[in-house]
Amino acid sequence: MIKKVLLAGAASVLLLAGSIPVLANNHADTSWSFWLKANQGNSYTASREKTDASSAYLALHSMSKSGGVNGWLQMANGTEIGSPKTRVYSGGAAYVINYAYEKYGHSNVRMAIETANSFSTSTQASGVWSPDSV
């Protein structure tokens, strides 16, 4: 009898756990592609919602010149949030430290991207980014 009661209780817990909604963060990748401006001029992704305190994510898939890119997170309106520039080389990826969620909660952010080296002409680059990491 005790086994039946324990088994029924365990089954109830499993059924209840299966019905609890799971909240996912905003970590899906969004593509970006720019002609990055000469002399390290900034380019900006479209904004996305920041939903947790995790690092952002930046990947560089290709670049027409060597040297990589620097990326950092800003508020959607361009307000700096103390996110240090993070260098990513072609074929690489990095987590981008930021405190947007801690300072502003759920908010819209964008990735600012520039060439890691100062070139006298624009440079083609592409990759992906997300405001939250897994």
Secondary structure, DSSP 8 states (H G I E B T S, - for coil): -HHHHHHHHHHHHHHHHHTS-----S---EEEEEEE-GGG--EE---EEE-SSS-EEEEEEEESSSS-EEEEEEETTS-B-S---EEE-TT-EEEE---HHHHHSSEEEEEEEEESS--SS-EEEEEEEESS--
